[in-house]
């Protein structure tokens, strides 16, 4: 498969085993998908001739996109459609840059667009432009507005619930639930997933715990999170902070850095949540710095997106194995056929049964010199 890239940034990654065969596109006996996108008739293709797919990812703050999502999507698409071409771009958190990248791909003649938007509302313009050219759009991981054709992500409301439930469980285990308040650090206000995480978490926290400070973190920026946590420490005092709800691992890293800079030892750090199972977060978890993260199995997400791309390009109904389509409503009230996957909470107790057993990280990658003395590495090595 020929691959092209519209940005100069590139991260080298190792090989991943594509599981595209598990999500092989099968033709159902009930006919084909509607091949009309907006007011322009959509062209259909065969797997033999191939077609051109554009993949747009949102940022470089979150390690998963370059390390996992991109290579796994490319491998899954190649598995099903060896003659397909893929173009790739990462917007590095810049809304305007992503719009420019999308326009470049549409001008270049992509036949399907897979879009993980920096800003869901702003992405409606890109979706509408694609529709006007008869190009179907798949929303990947974040639900773009404008009436996309399909969507694959995780049950993001459940992500927030799991994070909050895990934090309350940690506080109960430590016996500190009534000893102070928590700092709540949500994600980027332009990310629709962040709103779902927030809704799920706050539903669990309601009437269960005192919230001392609450923030939204622009662009999921660790440095912004660090500054916010410094402000919370100044406002509340270290002794008042019994836990931190951080919406992802980058936000968690900023919060933990601020706490450590304020003089809190590793042993005295309050429990901190996270999300995305970044390698640095897994290492913080086994070292006792971060309490938990959310593991979202990216391989099936990327495979499903590739199968959706093949489906929309060929005009055939997809059969997605154990996964089923459900209807999800976007911010503009449009109903989108979607697949929502289940998230998993990861603590020091189940690192081996999740990210290691699934082949996301090896023991050697986790247990570097700085972490070799942790209980996890002592047992694993």
Buried (B, 14 or more C-beta within 10 A) or exposed (E): BEBEBBBEEEEEEEEBEBBBEBBBBBBEEEEEBEBEBBEEEBEBBEBEEBBBBBBBBBBBBBBBBBBBBBBBBBBBBBBBBEBBBBBBBBBBBBBEBBBBBBBBBBEEEBBBBBBBBBBBBBBBBBBBBBBEBBBBBBBBBBBBBBBBBBBBBBBBBBBBBBBBBBBBBBBEEBEBBEEBBBBBBBBBBBBBBBBBBBEBBBEBBEEEBEEBBBBBBBBBBBBBBBBBBBBBBEEBEBEBBBBBBBBBBBBBBBBBBBBEEEEBEEEEBBBBBBBBBBBBBBBBBBBBBBBBBBBBBBBBBBBBBBBBBBBBBBBBBBBBBEBEBEEBEBBEEBEBBBBBBEBBBBBBEBBBEBBBEBEBBEBEEBBEEEBEEBEBBEEBE
